[in-house]
Amino acid sequence: TYVEDMAATVPYAARIFDPALWRADQPLRVVLIGTDFQVRVWEALLRIPMGRACTYSSIAAGIGAPSASRAVGAAVGANPMSFVVPCHRALGKSGALTGYHWGLTRKRAILGWEAGQIGS
């Protein structure tokens, strides 16, 4: 059951979006529920460094399922925590921006924001 709790949510959002609060010694802990395949894809997304991106096919190869690019795309699309598990870092085969629940303009903006944080 979903329960909105802004008092509990705001500190987590700040830890995600405010670079001054990023601490490697205090990881953000979340619980994600999905199929074994989805969890493997989401774990792969978590390994993509901020400011970088990977193709669906490279993610598929990285989890030992090289012919499962479309299934990776479906798992990326099923990600329940879109910025915590950075599904925006997944790109199409040619490196093009593809499918994002909130639109490609937002995906481009998030990738640009991350690149700016790395460059700062």
N, C-alpha and C positions, 0 to 999 in steps of 0.2 A: 504494500500500500504506500502510495506517495504521500508524504507529509511535507508541506512547505515550512521551512524553518530558516528565515533570513538571518537570525542571530547566529546560527551555527554555520550558515553558508558563506556569509561575507568574509570571515577570516580565511576560509579555503580559497575563495576567489582571489583575495588579495595575494595569497601565497603563489598563485598561478600567474597573475598578471603584473605584479609589482616586483621588478628585478631586485629591488633592495631587500626583499624578503626571501629570496631564493637561498636555500641552505642545503648543501649536499648532505650534511649530517642530520638533517631532519626531513626525511622523505615524506611525501604526501601518500598516505596509505588509503587505498580504496579496495573495495570488494566488487569484482565483476563476475557476473554469472552468464555463461554461454556454453556452447558446445566445446569440446576439446579443440576442434579446429579453430573456432572463433578465438578462443583464449590464446592459442599459439600465434594467430595473426595479431591480436592486440598486444601481446608481449613483443612481437617483432616491431610494431609501431613504436612502442616505448623505447626501443633501442636506437631509433633514428634520431640523431642529434638535432637539437634545435637549430633552425636555419638551414637544414638539409632536407632532402626529400628522396624517396625511392619509388620505383615503379611497382605496380602490382606483380609483375612477373619476377622482379628481383626479390620481393617479399616472399612470393611462392617458393622460389628456389631456396631462399634462406631458411624456410621452415621444413624443407625436405619434400615439398610437393610441387615440383617444377611445372607441371602441366595444369595447375589449379589457379591460374591467374584470375579467372572469373569468380571462382569460389572465394578467393582472397578479396576481390571487390565487394562481394556480398557480405563478407564478414566485416570489412571496413565500414560498409554502410549500416551494419547492425550495431556498431559501436555505441553503447549507451552513455558514454562520457566523452563527448567529442573533443574537448580541449585538453582534458587530462590525459586521455589516450589519443595522441595526435593524428587522427585520421586525415587531417588536412595535408599531411606530409606524403600521402600516397598519390602517385601520378600514373597517368596512362602510359602505354608502351613506348610512345615516342617522347615521353617526358612532358606531355601536354597536361594542362589542368583538366581533370575529368570529374564527373559526378561528386557533388558535395551537397548534403541535405540543405544547407543554408545558401547555396548558390556559389557560382564560381567567382563572383566579385568579392564575396566575403573570404573565400578560400585564398584568393590572390592577396587580399589585404592581410590576412593572418600570416601567410608566408613572408610577406614584406615586413610586417612588424617584427617577426622573429629574426629575420636577417638584420634588421636595424638594431635589435638588442645585442646580437653577436658583434656587430661592428662598433658598438658603443664602448 
